[in-house]
Amino acid sequence: MSSKLDRRKKYTQMVLKTSLMKLLKEKQISSITIKEICERADINRSTFYSHYSNQYDLLYSVEEEFIEDMVATLSQYNFSKEEEALQMTVKILEYIAEKSDICRTLLSENSDIHFQKRGMMITKQFIFKNWITDSKLDQETFEYISLFVVSGSIHVIKNWLENGMNKTPKEMAEIINNFTNKGLSDIR
């Protein structure tokens, strides 16, 4: 009996998440009502409230599931040196390409900025984890530089997704990595 309830709970959560993601393609999270989500999911409001407190709670659940999956995927790789940042960037972009539909939606203007901030922290964790030990920079300067690089990279990735991923993950990783390591001086 318990496994039947678990399956039903998982199914309900899945249709609610799917409904929210479809609505986020049309309008901002602040404009989405519980009524709209429930109509799309074909469930009643009391069922919604037995799982989530509001649309932001549901969105957070979608984001959390995505981030947990991404971290689990990236944790399989053991790139530990700065020279291997390109390889990790490729892996991150391959993951994003594989999940492009959800990424495009979660990074859109209709979603919540909180996801981008969490994405920035994860990217920093996997890409820059060894830079400070190898760097002559103090912690505060390092934080500013990594914030600049990661936030810029997220906007580049958003643009890449919006343009239909017109370059391969490896090509995008090389662009991001070259700019990060060499700046504007090598572009001319």
N, C-alpha and C positions, 0 to 999 in steps of 0.2 A: 504494500500500500504506500509506503514511504517513497519508493522510487517513482511511482506514478505521480505523486504530488510534486516531487522534485522536477520531473519532466514537464509537468504542467506549469510550474513556476518558471522554469527556464524558458519555455515557449512563450509565456506571457511577457516576460522581460525582453525576449528577443523581438516580439512584434511591437512592443512599445518603443524600443530603441530604433527599430527600422522605421516606424512611423515618424518619430522625431527627426531622424536623419533626412527623410523625404521632405518634411516641412521646413527644415533648415535650408534646403535648396531653394525654397520659395521666399522665405522671410526670416527676419531676425528672431533670435531666441526670446527677446523681450516681448515680441508680438504673438508668440505662439501660446495658445491656451490649452489647458488640460482637456477641455471639451474637444478641441481639434485633434489632439493626440489620440484620445479615446475613440473618436469616430473613425479615424484612419486605421486604428488597430482593431476596431470592432470589439471593444470591451467597454465595460461600464466604469464610471468614475471611482466607485468604491474599490474596484479591482486595482485601478491605477494607484490609489492611495494606500493600498495594502503593500505596495512595493516601493513607492517613491513619494516624497513629500511635495514636490513641485517639478516643473519642467527643467529647472536648473539642477536639481538632484538627479534627474534622469540623464541630463547631458553630462554631468560629472561622472556618472556610472559608465557611459559610453567612452568618455575620455580615459577613465581609469583602466577600463578593459583594454583599450588600445595601447596605452602606455605600458601596462604590465606585459602585454604580448611583445611589444617592441623591446623592452628591457630584457625579457627572457630570450628573445632572438639574438640580440646584440651580445648578451652575456656568454653566448656560445663561442665567441671569438675572443682570443687573448692577445690583442694588440696592445703592447705596453710601451712602445717607444714613439717618440715624435715622428720618426721616419715612417711609421706605420699608420699615421693619421689618415693618409690617403686611402689605405685599405679599409679603415673603419668608416670613412666618409662614403666610400663606395657601398659598403654594407648597409649603412643608414639609408642611402638613396635607393638602393635595390628594395629595401623593405618598404619605403614610401611609395615607390612605383608599384609594388605588388598590392598595396593598400591605397592606391591613388584616389579612389572614389571617396572613401571615408576621410582621407587626409585633406582632400580638396574642400570637403564640407566643414571639417573641424577647423581648418585654417582660414575659412571664408569670413567675410565681414558679418555674416549672419550668426556666427557662433560667438563664443565667449573668449575674450583675450586671455583668460586664465590658462587655456590649453597651450597657447603659444609660449607663455612664461614657463609652464612645466616642460614643454618641449625643449626650451632653451637650457633648462637645468640638466636635462638628460643628455643633450648634445654635449654640453660642457663636461659632464661626467665621463663620457666615453671618448671624446676627442682630445680634451685638454688636460686629462688627469695627470699627465707626467710633465707638462710644460713648466710648471712652477718650480719643480725640483731641478730642472735643467736650465732654468732661466736666471738671469742676473737681476730680473725685475723684482720689486717689492710686491707684496700681496695685493695692495690697493691698486697699483698700476696694472698688474696682471688682470685683476677683476674688470677694470675698464676696457682693456684690450679684448679680453675674451667676450665681454658683453657686446662690444662693437662687432666683432667677427661673427658671433653666433646669431645676433639679431639680424645682421645683414644677410647671413646665410639662409635664415628662415624666410626672409622676403624673396630672396633669389629662388628658393624652393617653391614658394607660393606661385611665383611667376612662371616657373617651369611647369608646374601642375596645370595652371590656367592656360598655358600654351600647348597643352596636349603632350607634354614630355617630349618635345621636339629634339632632345639630345638624350643619349643613353645615360644611365646612372654614372658610369665610369667617366664620360665626358664632363658631366656636371661636377663630379667630385674633383676632377683635375682643374676645372675653372675655379672652384671654391678654394681648393688647396693652393693653387698657384697664387691667387690673390692674397690668401692668408699668409703665405710664406714670403712672397716677394713684393706685395703691394702693387701700386700703380707703375712703379719704375720699369717693369718688364713688359708692360702691355703695348707700348709704342711699337 
